[in-house]
């Protein structure tokens, strides 16, 4: 009895492909955000290294900081490289 809800495809001016890509083809956006993530990873890593350099014992918190810094750096490289945007489907 009730009709189906209207489809949102014709209401949205953004193509469905553009919705899937976070930054689309905006090279400067990827560089700024990826560079910020790399810088944040470098900062967290240097703070962990400073703790170890002062002669403090290497605790679990320091190890977690280094792992988190590696994750931030990896995320920055992925945002800059954009491997998902370059992939093509083979139908």
Secondary structure, 3 states (H helix, E strand, C coil): CCCCCCCCCCCCCCCHHHHHCCCCCCHHHHHHHHHHHHHHHHHHHHHHHHHHHCCCCCCHHHHHHHHHHHHHHHHHHHHHHCHHHHCCCCC
